Amino acid sequence: MPRRLRSRRQRLMLEFATDGHCAYCGEPLPTDWHADHVEPWKVTQRTNFTEMVAACPTCNKKKGARQ
């Protein structure tokens, strides 16, 4: 299973779910926002849209592979 969320529709749904804000810090999402695995991909080895959130690159990199 691929690690990245490639569906534009699913990415838009993640962005809409947080009203265009980072799920962690609440700041507006930049154009290069990340679709973050809430439970790290390293742990689950799956990319499931329902287990992901929109995150700014700073928060996603800070979180890394931690839960």
C-alpha positions in Angstrom: 0.0 0.0 0.0 1.4 3.5 -0.8 2.6 5.7 2.0 1.2 8.9 0.5 -2.3 10.1 0.0 -2.5 10.9 -3.7 -6.2 11.4 -4.3 -6.9 15.1 -4.7 -10.5 14.6 -3.5 -9.3 13.0 -0.3 -6.8 15.7 0.3 -9.5 18.3 -0.1 -11.7 16.5 2.3 -8.9 16.5 4.9 -8.4 20.2 4.4 -12.1 20.8 4.7 -12.4 18.7 7.9 -10.1 21.2 9.7 -11.5 24.3 8.0 -8.2 24.9 6.3 -6.2 24.8 9.5 -3.5 22.5 10.9 -5.1 19.8 13.1 -2.3 20.3 15.7 -1.5 24.0 16.0 -4.7 25.5 14.5 -2.7 27.8 12.2 -4.0 28.3 8.6 -2.6 25.5 6.3 0.1 26.6 3.9 -0.1 25.5 0.3 2.5 22.7 1.0 0.5 21.2 3.9 0.9 17.5 4.8 -1.7 14.7 5.0 -0.5 13.2 8.3 -1.0 9.7 9.5 -2.4 10.1 13.1 -1.0 6.7 13.9 2.4 6.6 12.2 2.7 4.8 8.9 5.8 3.2 10.3 3.6 1.4 12.9 0.5 0.5 10.7 2.1 0.2 7.3 -1.2 1.5 5.8 -2.5 4.8 4.3 -6.2 5.1 5.2 -7.9 8.4 4.6 -10.0 8.1 7.7 -6.9 7.8 9.9 -5.3 11.0 8.6 -5.5 14.7 9.3 -4.3 17.9 7.6 -1.1 19.3 9.2 1.3 22.1 8.6 4.8 20.9 7.6 6.3 22.2 10.9 3.9 20.2 13.1 4.1 17.1 11.0 7.9 17.1 11.0 7.9 17.8 14.8 5.5 14.8 15.4 7.6 12.5 13.2 6.9 8.8 13.8 5.6 9.4 17.3 1.9 8.7 18.2 
